């Protein structure tokens, strides 16, 4: 390779790995996707990202804010008002993430068909071949490992 990368997500110690985890984890990707729609208060965001706990959303927002992807703005009002929005970097990343989300949503009929086919193959009785191939984990239970 003629061009050395400053960061290499495939290297164990690379700090980009943590950021990638924050962006692509379940709650990080859903939070970025929601914030792509606009500015949200905490509870609005929690309702938009259906299923996330208060604790997980708080942890996710802190991680994304630390990575420079989300801006937290506390208003000096009573009661306090805190708004969350994407930073320019967060918006750039969310744009790409939205493309992936739309691709996955648009291809769900193929995914569901593949799942049904996979499940049907696994549920069919074994006729010949390797009887252990149906065992979860691929162990086979034969004990004749090698």
C-alpha positions in Angstrom: 0.0 0.0 0.0 1.5 3.3 -1.0 -0.8 5.5 1.0 -0.6 5.2 4.8 -3.9 6.0 6.5 -3.8 8.2 9.6 -6.6 6.0 11.0 -7.4 2.4 10.3 -10.7 1.1 11.7 -9.4 -2.5 11.2 -6.5 -1.9 13.7 -7.4 -2.9 17.2 -6.1 0.3 18.9 -7.5 2.8 16.3 -9.8 5.4 18.0 -12.0 5.4 14.9 -13.3 2.0 16.0 -15.1 3.5 19.0 -16.7 6.2 16.9 -17.8 3.7 14.3 -19.3 1.7 17.2 -21.2 4.8 18.4 -22.5 5.5 14.9 -23.5 2.0 13.9 -24.8 0.6 17.2 -28.5 0.2 17.4 -29.2 3.3 19.5 -26.6 5.4 17.9 -27.8 4.9 14.4 -31.4 5.4 15.3 -30.6 8.5 17.3 -28.6 10.0 14.4 -31.3 9.0 12.0 -33.9 10.8 14.1 -31.8 13.9 14.6 -31.4 14.1 10.9 -35.1 15.1 10.9 -34.4 18.1 13.1 -33.8 19.4 16.6 -35.4 17.4 19.4 -35.8 17.7 23.2 -34.8 14.7 25.1 -38.3 13.2 25.6 -39.3 14.0 22.0 -36.2 12.1 20.9 -37.0 9.2 23.2 -40.5 9.0 21.7 -39.1 9.1 18.2 -36.5 6.3 18.9 -39.2 3.9 20.1 -37.9 1.3 22.6 -34.8 3.1 23.8 -34.6 3.5 27.6 -33.9 6.9 29.2 -30.5 5.6 30.4 -29.5 4.2 27.0 -30.5 7.4 25.2 -28.6 9.5 27.7 -25.5 7.4 27.2 -25.9 7.4 23.5 -26.3 11.2 23.3 -23.2 11.7 25.6 -21.1 9.5 23.3 -22.3 11.2 20.1 -21.7 14.6 21.7 -18.2 13.6 22.8 -17.5 12.5 19.2 -18.6 15.9 17.9 -21.7 14.5 16.1 -24.4 16.0 18.3 -24.7 19.4 19.9 -26.5 19.8 23.2 -27.9 23.2 24.0 -29.3 23.9 27.4 -31.7 26.9 27.6 -31.7 28.9 30.9 -35.4 28.6 31.4 -37.6 27.2 34.2 -38.1 24.3 33.8 -34.8 23.8 32.0 -35.0 23.1 28.3 -32.3 21.0 26.5 -32.3 20.7 22.7 -30.2 18.2 20.7 -29.2 18.6 17.1 -26.6 17.3 14.7 -23.4 19.2 14.2 -22.2 19.6 10.6 -20.0 16.4 11.0 -23.0 14.6 12.5 -25.2 15.7 9.6 -22.6 14.4 7.1 -22.5 11.0 8.8 -26.3 10.9 9.2 -26.8 11.5 5.5 -24.8 8.4 4.7 -26.6 6.5 7.5 -30.0 7.6 6.1 -29.0 6.1 2.7 -28.3 2.8 4.4 -31.5 2.9 6.4 -33.5 3.6 3.2 -31.7 0.7 1.4 -32.5 -1.7 4.2 -36.1 -0.6 4.5 -36.6 -0.8 0.7 -35.1 -4.3 0.6 -37.0 -5.8 3.5 -39.2 -8.0 1.3 -36.0 -9.7 0.0 -34.7 -10.0 3.6 -37.9 -11.5 4.8 -38.0 -14.0 1.9 -34.4 -15.0 2.7 -35.2 -15.5 6.3 -38.2 -17.6 5.5 -36.1 -19.7 3.1 -33.3 -20.1 5.7 -35.8 -21.0 8.5 -37.6 -23.5 6.2 -34.3 -25.2 5.3 -33.3 -25.5 8.9 -36.7 -26.9 9.9 -36.7 -29.6 7.2 -35.9 -33.1 8.4 -32.4 -34.2 7.7 -32.1 -36.9 5.0 -28.5 -38.1 4.7 -25.5 -35.9 4.7 -24.0 -34.6 8.0 -26.6 -35.1 10.8 -24.7 -32.6 12.9 -25.2 -29.8 10.3 -28.6 -29.0 11.9 -27.2 -28.5 15.4 -27.0 -24.8 16.4 -23.4 -23.7 16.7 -22.3 -26.2 14.0 -21.0 -28.6 16.7 -22.8 -31.7 15.3 -22.3 -33.5 18.6 -20.3 -36.2 17.0 -17.2 -35.6 19.1 -14.9 -36.8 16.3 -13.1 -33.4 15.9 -9.8 -34.1 14.3 
